[in-house]
């Protein structure tokens, strides 16, 4: 036993009585115990060891074909009142959901081992960290949680012997039947139940389930924020570091921005970029009144396809040791891994993600699943921030929202104030690409990139953002919106993107420091075109002017779309946001 906390012990006993495992193993996080579990997973064929010279400590895993991604249709927020889940979540009465799931868990671990995983989201000892305990019958989950969290005995140090403030996670693979697959959050009970999946996002309960869905609800009640945001630091040649958080819907280059490599023009001056987090930020006002952020995670759960030395050198480097690869192709010639977009040399002698022989040179099938993953320790990342484990977090100067818009949103603009910034975040949208669906250019709203991850009513979530603005007052971070994806009439991207996005971040930081003026437009403050550094780029100031152009007719359409979206929230929509919409329409001359 790793703890004397009676709340933990009685809950574990209760779940053992329900699931009836043959054996219960408490995970202490020791290398000895983890090595024994790795050996066991390899001996049963659940995992395969990879080339120890090229990929030391790395393992390969495959999930079933019916179990390859998060399933939003099977993800529920079971608050006691339906209105507390809101219009953007699936809701079920908690009594009803417990009654439905309890028989599924009854005896589900007979013949199996239950692993008890204590873990900390956030650095051990951090006032911003929270403790979870996940019970699972999957070694894959144990080994991934070791990478993604601060797992083991030390996690209980934060909890102590009397606290009841821990998140109870119960997971069983069961028989991986998609018809009985459920990922359920009970926010008022600090509880997550997941059954009939063995895929990362559904079963690593510290990730989206706790760090966003449960934590966003906790944050609302406790006066802090759990956001789907990267955290990066930009260090100037004098050694001063300023931190930015940023939220983007999927397919908008979030991980690339988090691990950005400065372009030559900044590198030669001595600028550096530091990664604090690539996915989730927990933020709380500090003693000095500013907002401080930690990354609650300890690793990266990244999408493999498209990750390569050019698109994201730092992410690829992060996968070179002690990483778990899921659903990628297995190169048999040198016992390494491969995925689409890694390089132009697919292996001829390989096993694809389905476990079938695969010749990458001749096959029309993909070697890796499009949502194949790597679980890599953050410490592997060449640009991991020296402040990564700072228990107090890092002070946030700016918050950035963004999406993929071909014509509407300009390259960058700043909100007029905090409340207007909340309006900008709440109306965030991306247009679908050909890759995503048949219909191209359909606008999908994803407020603060939290649509699938907000653990309570999104109208109340917006109100919480507005409340945080009041608490922070003049110390609140400045809020911006960016769009790297403006296209010309032929559909080509105008802005170079990738590392060159730092040029926009530099303007953002200059605005935070009051070093540059801005131009007022109906949608917010924009840069003077000459204030975006284009040295070394094959574009002109006129190109920047085009990228900053605000098309009033398109924005009138945008205002209509926002009105339709806001209607979903009825009387839960904060009056302040309705006022912001009216003010925008007035500025546009609607």
C-alpha positions in Angstrom: 0.0 0.0 0.0 1.4 3.4 -1.0 -0.9 5.6 1.1 -2.8 5.7 4.4 -5.4 8.0 2.9 -8.7 6.3 3.9 -10.7 8.0 1.1 -8.4 6.4 -1.4 -8.3 3.0 0.3 -12.0 2.7 0.7 -12.7 3.7 -2.9 -10.1 1.2 -4.2 -11.7 -1.5 -2.0 -15.1 -0.7 -3.4 -14.0 -0.9 -7.0 -12.0 -4.1 -6.4 -15.3 -5.6 -5.0 -17.1 -4.5 -8.2 -14.5 -5.5 -10.9 -13.3 -8.7 -9.1 -9.7 -8.8 -10.4 -7.5 -11.8 -9.7 -4.8 -9.6 -8.5 -4.3 -5.9 -7.4 -1.0 -4.2 -8.1 -0.2 -0.7 -6.7 2.0 1.2 -9.1 4.9 2.8 -7.2 6.6 4.3 -10.3 9.9 2.4 -9.7 11.9 1.5 -12.8 12.1 -2.1 -11.5 8.3 -2.4 -11.5 7.9 -0.7 -14.9 10.6 -2.9 -16.5 8.7 -6.0 -15.2 5.5 -4.7 -16.8 7.3 -3.9 -20.1 8.7 -7.5 -20.1 5.2 -8.9 -19.5 3.6 -6.8 -22.3 6.3 -7.9 -24.7 6.0 -11.6 -23.7 2.2 -11.6 -24.3 2.7 -9.8 -27.7 0.8 -6.7 -26.5 3.9 -4.6 -27.3 7.1 -5.1 -29.3 10.5 -3.8 -28.5 12.1 -1.6 -31.1 15.8 -1.2 -32.2 17.7 -0.5 -29.0 20.4 1.4 -30.9 18.2 3.6 -33.0 15.2 3.9 -30.7 16.4 3.0 -27.2 13.6 2.1 -24.7 10.9 2.4 -27.4 7.9 0.2 -27.8 5.3 -0.5 -30.5 1.6 -1.1 -29.8 -1.4 -1.7 -32.0 -5.0 -1.2 -31.0 -8.0 -2.9 -32.5 -9.4 -1.6 -35.8 -12.6 -0.4 -34.0 -10.6 1.5 -31.4 -8.4 4.1 -32.9 -9.6 7.6 -31.7 -11.6 9.5 -29.1 -15.3 8.9 -29.6 -17.2 12.1 -28.9 -20.6 10.4 -29.4 -19.8 8.0 -26.5 -18.4 10.7 -24.2 -20.8 12.0 -21.6 -20.9 14.8 -18.9 -23.2 13.4 -16.2 -24.0 16.4 -14.1 -27.0 16.2 -11.8 -28.9 18.8 -13.8 -29.0 18.6 -17.6 -28.6 22.4 -18.0 -25.3 22.2 -16.2 -23.9 20.0 -19.1 -25.2 22.5 -21.6 -26.0 22.2 -25.3 -22.5 21.2 -26.5 -22.1 18.0 -24.4 -23.8 14.6 -24.3 -25.7 14.4 -21.0 -27.2 11.6 -19.0 -28.5 11.6 -15.5 -25.7 10.3 -13.2 -28.0 7.8 -11.5 -29.1 6.4 -14.8 -25.4 6.2 -16.1 -24.2 4.5 -12.9 -27.0 2.0 -13.2 -26.2 1.3 -16.8 -22.4 1.0 -16.3 -22.2 -0.8 -13.0 -23.3 -4.2 -14.4 -20.7 -3.8 -17.2 -17.9 -3.5 -14.6 -19.3 -6.3 -12.4 -16.6 -9.0 -12.6 -15.0 -7.4 -15.7 -11.5 -7.9 -14.3 -11.9 -11.6 -13.5 -8.7 -13.4 -14.7 -7.0 -10.0 -15.0 -4.8 -7.7 -12.8 -6.1 -4.4 -11.6 -3.3 -1.7 -11.6 -3.8 1.1 -9.1 -2.1 4.2 -10.6 -1.6 7.3 -8.4 -0.5 10.3 -10.5 -0.1 14.0 -10.2 -1.2 16.4 -12.9 1.4 19.1 -12.6 4.8 19.2 -10.8 4.9 17.4 -7.4 4.5 20.0 -4.7 2.9 22.6 -7.1 0.0 24.6 -5.6 -1.6 24.3 -9.1 -1.2 20.5 -9.3 -4.0 17.9 -8.7 -3.9 14.2 -7.8 -5.7 11.4 -9.6 -5.9 7.7 -9.1 -6.7 5.5 -12.1 -7.6 1.8 -11.8 -7.1 -0.1 -15.0 -6.6 -3.6 -16.4 -4.2 -2.4 -19.1 -0.4 -2.5 -18.9 -0.5 -0.1 -22.0 -2.3 2.5 -19.8 0.2 2.1 -17.0 3.2 2.6 -19.3 1.6 5.6 -21.0 0.6 7.2 -17.8 4.2 6.9 -16.7 5.2 9.1 -19.6 2.2 11.5 -19.5 2.0 12.2 -15.8 4.1 12.3 -12.6 3.1 8.8 -11.7 3.8 6.7 -8.6 4.2 6.9 -4.9 5.3 10.6 -5.0 1.8 11.6 -6.3 0.4 10.8 -2.9 2.7 13.4 -1.3 0.5 16.1 -2.7 -2.7 14.5 -1.4 -1.7 13.7 2.2 -3.5 11.3 4.4 -6.9 13.1 4.9 -7.7 14.9 1.7 -10.6 13.7 -0.5 -9.6 16.0 -3.4 -8.5 13.4 -5.9 -10.0 12.3 -9.2 -11.3 8.7 -9.2 -10.7 7.1 -12.6 -12.0 3.6 -13.4 -11.0 2.0 -16.7 -11.4 -1.5 -18.1 -10.7 -2.7 -21.6 -13.6 -5.2 -21.1 -13.9 -6.8 -24.5 -13.4 -3.6 -26.5 -16.9 -3.7 -27.8 -17.7 -0.4 -29.5 -21.4 -0.8 -28.8 -20.7 -0.7 -25.1 -18.0 1.9 -25.2 -18.4 4.8 -22.8 -16.1 7.6 -21.6 -18.1 9.3 -18.8 -17.3 12.2 -16.6 -19.2 12.8 -13.3 -18.0 16.3 -12.5 -19.7 16.7 -9.1 -18.3 13.3 -8.0 -14.7 14.0 -9.2 -15.1 10.7 -11.1 -14.3 9.3 -14.6 -15.5 5.9 -15.8 -14.2 4.5 -19.1 -15.0 1.1 -20.5 -14.6 -1.0 -23.7 -11.7 1.0 -25.2 -7.9 0.6 -25.1 -7.1 3.7 -27.1 -5.1 6.6 -25.5 -7.5 9.5 -25.4 -10.3 7.3 -24.1 -8.2 5.5 -21.4 -5.4 7.8 -20.3 -7.8 9.4 -17.9 -5.4 12.1 -16.8 -5.4 13.6 -20.2 -8.6 15.2 -21.7 -11.0 13.5 -19.2 -9.3 14.9 -16.1 -7.0 17.7 -17.3 -9.8 19.4 -19.3 -13.3 18.1 -18.6 -13.1 17.6 -14.8 -10.5 20.3 -14.3 -12.5 23.0 -16.2 -15.3 22.3 -13.8 -13.0 22.4 -10.8 -11.4 25.6 -12.1 -14.8 27.3 -12.4 -15.6 26.4 -8.7 -12.1 27.2 -7.4 -11.2 30.4 -9.3 -8.7 29.1 -11.9 -8.7 28.0 -15.6 -8.0 24.6 -17.3 -7.5 25.4 -21.0 -6.7 23.5 -24.2 -3.7 25.7 -24.7 0.0 25.3 -25.5 2.5 27.3 -23.4 5.7 28.7 -24.9 8.4 31.1 -23.8 10.3 33.5 -26.0 13.7 34.5 -24.6 15.3 37.7 -26.0 19.1 38.2 -26.4 19.2 39.8 -22.9 17.9 36.6 -21.3 14.4 37.8 -20.5 11.6 35.3 -21.2 7.9 36.2 -21.9 5.3 33.5 -22.0 2.3 33.0 -24.4 -0.5 30.5 -24.2 -2.4 29.7 -27.4 -5.6 27.7 -28.3 -6.2 26.2 -31.8 -8.7 23.6 -33.1 -7.1 20.5 -34.5 -5.1 20.7 -37.8 -4.0 24.3 -37.1 -0.4 23.6 -36.2 -0.6 23.8 -32.4 2.2 21.4 -31.7 4.4 23.0 -34.4 3.9 26.4 -32.7 4.6 25.0 -29.2 8.0 23.7 -30.4 8.8 26.5 -32.8 12.3 26.9 -34.1 13.2 30.6 -34.5 13.8 31.8 -38.1 17.4 32.8 -39.0 16.7 36.5 -38.5 16.0 35.9 -34.8 18.3 33.0 -34.2 21.4 35.0 -35.2 20.4 37.8 -32.7 20.2 35.2 -29.9 16.5 34.6 -29.5 15.3 31.3 -28.2 11.9 29.6 -27.9 11.1 27.3 -25.0 8.3 24.7 -24.8 6.4 24.6 -21.5 3.4 22.7 -22.9 2.0 21.5 -26.2 -1.6 20.9 -25.3 -3.0 21.9 -21.9 -2.5 24.8 -19.6 -3.8 25.2 -16.0 -3.7 28.8 -15.0 -4.2 30.6 -11.7 -3.6 34.1 -10.4 -0.3 34.3 -8.5 0.6 36.4 -5.4 1.5 39.3 -7.6 -1.9 39.3 -9.3 -0.7 38.0 -12.7 -1.9 34.8 -14.3 0.5 31.8 -13.9 0.4 28.7 -16.1 1.6 25.1 -15.6 1.5 22.2 -18.0 -0.3 19.5 -16.0 1.2 16.8 -18.3 4.7 15.3 -18.3 4.8 14.1 -21.9 3.5 14.5 -25.4 0.7 12.4 -26.9 1.3 13.5 -30.5 -0.2 12.6 -33.9 2.6 10.8 -35.8 1.6 11.2 -39.5 3.0 14.5 -40.9 5.6 14.8 -38.2 9.1 15.0 -39.7 12.4 16.8 -39.4 11.1 19.7 -41.5 7.5 20.1 -40.1 8.5 19.7 -36.4 12.1 18.8 -35.7 11.7 19.1 -31.9 8.7 16.8 -31.8 10.5 14.1 -33.9 13.6 14.4 -31.6 11.3 13.9 -28.6 10.3 10.4 -30.0 13.9 9.0 -30.2 13.9 7.3 -26.8 11.6 5.8 -24.2 8.6 6.4 -26.4 5.5 4.3 -27.1 4.3 4.3 -30.7 0.7 3.3 -31.4 -0.7 2.2 -34.7 2.3 3.2 -36.9 4.0 0.9 -39.4 6.8 -1.4 -38.2 9.9 -1.4 -40.5 11.1 -5.0 -40.2 14.4 -4.4 -42.0 15.8 -2.4 -39.0 13.1 -2.8 -36.4 12.1 0.9 -36.4 8.9 2.7 -37.1 7.5 4.6 -40.1 4.5 6.7 -40.9 3.1 8.8 -43.8 5.0 12.1 -44.0 8.0 10.9 -42.0 10.2 10.8 -45.1 9.9 9.8 -48.8 11.3 6.3 -48.2 8.5 4.0 -47.1 9.9 0.6 -46.0 9.4 -2.3 -48.5 9.4 -4.9 -45.8 7.1 -3.8 -43.0 4.0 -4.6 -41.0 1.2 -2.0 -41.2 -0.9 -0.7 -38.3 -3.4 -3.6 -38.8 -0.6 -6.1 -38.3 -0.5 -7.2 -42.0 2.6 -7.4 -44.2 3.0 -4.1 -46.0 5.2 -2.9 -48.9 5.3 0.9 -48.7 6.6 1.2 -52.3 3.7 -0.7 -53.9 0.8 -0.6 -51.5 -2.1 1.7 -51.9 -3.0 1.2 -48.2 -1.6 3.5 -45.5 1.1 2.0 -43.3 0.2 4.0 -40.3 -3.4 5.0 -39.2 -4.1 8.7 -39.8 -4.5 9.1 -36.0 -1.5 7.0 -35.1 0.4 8.4 -32.0 3.6 8.7 -30.1 3.7 9.0 -26.3 7.0 10.8 -25.7 8.6 12.1 -22.4 8.6 15.9 -22.4 12.2 15.8 -21.1 13.3 14.4 -24.5 12.3 17.7 -26.2 15.4 19.7 -27.2 13.6 23.0 -26.5 11.9 22.0 -23.2 11.7 25.0 -20.9 14.0 25.2 -17.9 10.7 26.3 -16.1 8.9 23.1 -17.1 8.9 21.8 -13.5 8.6 25.1 -11.8 5.8 24.5 -9.2 4.6 28.1 -9.4 4.2 28.0 -13.2 5.2 30.8 -15.6 3.6 34.3 -15.9 1.4 34.7 -19.0 1.8 37.9 -21.0 -0.5 37.1 -23.9 -3.2 34.6 -24.9 -3.7 33.7 -28.5 -6.7 32.2 -30.3 -6.6 31.0 -33.9 -8.3 29.0 -36.6 -8.1 28.1 -40.2 -9.8 30.8 -42.3 -9.2 31.2 -46.0 -10.4 34.8 -46.3 -12.1 36.2 -43.2 -9.7 36.5 -40.3 -6.5 38.6 -40.8 -3.0 37.4 -40.0 -3.2 38.9 -36.5 -5.3 41.3 -34.5 -5.6 42.3 -30.8 -8.8 42.4 -28.8 -9.9 45.9 -27.5 -9.9 44.6 -24.0 -10.4 41.3 -21.9 -14.1 41.0 -22.5 -13.7 41.6 -26.2 -11.0 39.0 -26.1 -13.4 36.5 -24.5 -15.8 37.3 -27.3 -13.1 36.6 -29.9 -12.2 33.3 -28.2 -15.9 32.2 -27.8 -16.5 32.7 -31.6 -13.3 30.9 -32.7 -13.8 28.9 -35.9 -12.1 26.9 -38.5 -13.1 26.0 -42.1 -13.1 22.4 -43.0 -10.4 21.2 -45.4 -10.7 18.6 -48.1 -9.0 16.2 -45.9 -11.5 16.5 -43.1 -14.9 16.1 -44.9 -16.5 16.2 -48.4 -17.7 19.8 -47.9 -14.8 22.3 -48.0 -15.0 25.7 -46.3 -17.8 24.9 -43.8 -17.3 27.0 -40.7 -17.1 25.0 -37.5 -17.2 27.0 -34.3 -14.9 25.7 -31.5 -14.8 28.2 -28.7 -11.4 28.4 -27.1 -10.8 25.0 -28.9 -12.7 23.5 -25.9 -15.9 22.3 -27.6 -15.3 18.6 -27.0 -13.5 19.2 -23.6 -15.6 21.6 -21.5 -16.9 19.7 -18.5 -19.9 21.9 -18.0 -22.3 24.4 -19.7 -20.3 26.4 -22.2 -22.5 29.5 -21.4 -21.3 29.2 -17.8 -17.7 28.6 -19.1 -17.8 32.0 -21.0 -19.1 33.6 -17.8 -16.1 32.1 -15.9 -13.7 33.7 -18.4 -15.4 37.1 -17.9 -15.2 36.6 -14.1 -11.4 35.8 -14.4 -11.0 39.1 -16.2 -12.5 40.9 -13.2 -10.2 39.0 -10.8 -7.1 39.8 -12.9 -8.0 43.4 -13.7 -5.2 45.4 -15.3 -2.8 42.4 -14.8 -4.8 40.2 -17.2 -2.9 38.9 -20.3 -3.6 40.7 -23.6 -5.7 38.6 -26.0 -5.0 38.2 -29.7 -6.3 36.2 -32.7 -4.1 34.8 -35.5 -4.7 33.1 -38.8 -1.8 31.4 -40.5 -4.0 30.1 -43.3 -5.1 33.0 -45.5 -5.1 31.9 -49.2 -4.8 33.6 -52.5 -7.4 33.2 -55.3 -5.7 30.0 -56.4 -6.0 28.5 -52.9 -2.3 28.8 -52.0 -1.3 29.9 -48.5 0.1 33.4 -48.5 1.9 33.4 -45.2 4.9 31.0 -44.9 3.9 29.7 -41.5 5.9 27.2 -39.3 8.9 28.9 -37.7 8.1 32.2 -39.4 5.0 32.5 -37.2 7.5 33.8 -34.6 7.4 37.1 -36.5 3.8 37.5 -35.5 4.5 36.5 -31.9 7.2 39.2 -31.7 4.6 41.8 -32.7 2.2 40.4 -30.0 4.9 40.7 -27.3 5.8 44.2 -28.5 2.2 45.1 -28.0 2.2 43.6 -24.5 5.2 45.8 -23.7 3.7 48.9 -25.3 6.6 49.1 -27.8 4.5 49.4 -31.0 1.3 51.2 -32.1 -1.6 49.6 -33.7 -4.4 50.4 -36.2 -7.9 50.3 -35.0 -10.3 48.3 -37.2 -13.9 47.2 -36.7 -12.7 43.8 -35.4 -9.7 44.8 -33.2 -6.3 46.4 -33.2 -4.1 45.4 -36.1 -0.3 45.9 -36.8 0.9 48.6 -39.1 2.1 46.4 -42.0 5.7 47.6 -41.6 5.8 46.4 -38.0 5.7 42.8 -39.0 9.4 41.8 -39.6 9.7 40.3 -43.1 13.5 40.3 -43.3 14.6 37.2 -45.2 11.1 36.4 -46.5 10.1 36.3 -50.1 7.1 38.6 -49.4 6.6 42.4 -49.4 4.9 44.9 -47.1 2.0 44.9 -49.7 1.6 41.2 -49.0 1.3 41.9 -45.3 -1.3 44.6 -46.1 -3.3 42.0 -47.9 -3.0 39.5 -45.0 -4.3 42.2 -42.7 -7.2 43.3 -44.9 -10.6 43.2 -43.1 -13.3 42.4 -45.7 -16.4 44.1 -44.2 -18.9 42.0 -46.3 -17.3 38.8 -45.1 -17.4 40.0 -41.5 -21.1 40.8 -41.8 -21.6 37.2 -42.8 -19.4 36.2 -39.8 -21.6 38.2 -37.5 -24.6 36.3 -38.7 -22.8 33.0 -38.1 -21.9 34.1 -34.6 -25.5 35.1 -33.9 -26.7 31.6 -34.9 -24.0 29.9 -32.8 -24.8 32.1 -29.7 -28.5 31.2 -30.0 -27.7 27.7 -28.9 -26.9 29.0 -25.4 -30.2 30.7 -24.8 -30.3 32.6 -21.5 -27.0 31.0 -20.4 -25.2 33.3 -22.9 -23.6 36.1 -20.8 -25.2 39.5 -21.6 -21.7 40.9 -22.0 -21.1 38.6 -25.0 -24.4 39.5 -26.6 -23.4 43.2 -26.1 -20.0 42.5 -27.8 -21.8 41.0 -30.8 -24.0 44.0 -31.1 -21.0 46.3 -30.8 -19.3 44.4 -33.6 -22.3 44.7 -35.9 -22.5 48.4 -35.2 -18.8 48.9 -36.1 -19.4 46.9 -39.3 -22.4 49.0 -40.2 -24.8 46.0 -40.0 
